[in-house]
Amino acid sequence: MHGDAGELVMIGTGVRAHGVRGEVRVAPLSGDPQRFGAGLSVVWRRDGFADRSLTVRRARGKGELAYVFFDEIADRTAAEPLNGGQLWARADSSPDLGEDGGWYHHQLLGLEVVDEAGSPLGRLTGIFDGPAHDNLEVTSPGGVTWLVPAVPAFLLRVELEAGRVVLRPIPGLIPEAARPDAPGPPSDGG
């Protein structure tokens, strides 16, 4: 499997104090408020601030949001400094998605991208959530970046054990400069 199980992955955004008892509202990236089970160790992060380790005491879901109590947060005054942060957890704490459940972003980032014949197209360097579907960012060996809609017409399969993503690159999908047969950059004559 790709990636280090001990690496941290973002699991929630939109952290905001809620109520007076130290409860914190979080938007789980998985869309599942149950992601925040009792005992889960998380790291709160926000640009410009030191990371903070927290332990989930209990959580409840309401719609797509999770309302979480942490052992380290006693009241609203202690919760307010968490506003605007993100919650991160160890990659191996992510629930199993099962055979047909899909993949987590951290499992896909860095995988080799190949076409149906196995010819290399680049590496998967980003995933962008869209309203209708995700978009995969691929960076060619020459450094050209391009996007592929993550839909069955283009994304044929993900082979985690092989460390690769197989795409069907229809005409026009890959920019000319990113194609494997594209000429390299001009030499400087030296």
N, C-alpha and C positions, 0 to 999 in steps of 0.2 A: 504494500500500500504506500502511496506517496505521502510524504510529510512526516514530521516528528510528532508522535502522540502527545508529547509534553509541550508542544508549542501552544501559544495562546491564540484563540480565535474569538472574534467579536460575536457575542450572542444577544446583545440588547443595546438599544439606543434610546434617546429621548428620556433619559433619567430625569426625574422630577420629584421633589418632595410632595407627599399627598397626606393631608390630614395632620393631626397634632401628635400622633403616637409614634412617629418615625417611619411610617410606611413610605415606600418609594414606588412611583409608577414607572414602568419600563415597557418599551415596545420590543418584544422578542423578535429577532431576525427570522426565526423559524416560523413565526406566526402562531406558535403554540405556547400559551401562557404556562403550561405545565412544565416547560423547560427548566423552570426555577424551583427544583425540588429541595426540600429541607436537607441541609448539610452540604449543599453545593458550594464549593469555594470559587469565588470570582475575584477579578481584579477590576476596580473602577479606574478609568482613565479619562483624562481630559487634557487637551493641549495646554501647556504652561503650568501644570500641576503635577505633583508627585503621585505615582500610582498608589492605590490604597487597596489592601486585601480585605475582603468581606466574606462572611459566611451566611448563607440563607438560613434563617430561622424557620420561616414559613412563607408561603405565597398563595395567592388566589388569583384566578383569572376572571376577567370581565371583558367579554368580546375578544378582541385580539390583543388586549393589554394584560400585563401581569402587575399585580400589586404585591410588593415584596417587603418583608421585614428581615432585617439583618441583625445578627447577634451584636454587632458593634455599634448599632444606631439606636439610641434610646428614645429620641423625640424629634419633633420637627426641626428644632434648632440644629441638631446633629445631622439631620438629613439634608437640609438646605444647601450645604456646600457641595453636595453630589449633583445638583442641578446642572444639566447640560452635558453630563458625561456619558460614557459608554461602559458596558460591562463585558468583560472578557473572561473566558474560561479555558481550561486545558482542552485541546482537541479531542482527547480520548474520553472526555466527559459528555460528548455529544451523543444523544440517543441513536441507536441503530435504526437506520431507515428501511431495513429489510431488503429483500430481493429486488422489489420493483419501486423502492422508495426514492430513488434519485441519489444525488451526491451533495455533499457540502462543498462550498466554494474552496475551502482550504485543501480539499482532496484533489481538486482539479488544477489549481494554480501551479504553473511550472511544468505541467505535462507536455510531452511532445505532441505536436499536431501533424497528422499525416492525411494524405488523400486515400481513396479507396484502394489504390494499388500499393500503398505503403510508402509512397514518396514523401519525404519531409516537407512540411510547409512552414514550420516554425515552432514556437512555444506558446502555450496559453499563459498570458501575462495579466489578464484582468477579466472580471465578470461584472457586468453592469445590469442591475435590475431595471426592467422596463415595465410599462403598464400591461403589455400583452405577453411579453416573453423576455427572457434574459438575452443579453448580447455578449458574445465571447470576444475578447480582445486577443488577437494573435500577433506575435512579433516574429517577423521572418528572420532567417539567418543573417540577412543584410541589414537588419534593424528597422525595417519598415513595419509600421503597425497598422492593422486593419481590423474591422469588426465583422463578426458572423452572427446572424440571428440563431439563437439556440432553439431551433425548431427541427422536427424530424426530417424535413426536406434537405437540410444541410448537415445537421449533427446526426450521423449514422449510429455511432456507439461510443461509449466511454469504456476503455479497457484499463481499469485501475491497476490490476496486477502487472500489465505490460507497460504501464506508465505512459499511455497515449490516448489521444482523442482522434477519432476517425471522422473526417468531414467529406462531404460531396461538394467539391468546389465547382459550381456551375459557371458558365462563361460570365464574366463581369464581376464575380464575387471577390476575386483577389485582385488588388491593384497591380498594374503592370510591373511596377518597381519591386513588388514583393514576390513575384512569381519565381519559382526555382530556376527558370531558364533566363531570368532577366540579366542584362549586362551589369557588371559591377560598377562601382563609382569610377569616374575618369581618373586616370593616374595624373600625378603632378609633374610628369615628365622627367622625374629624377631617377 
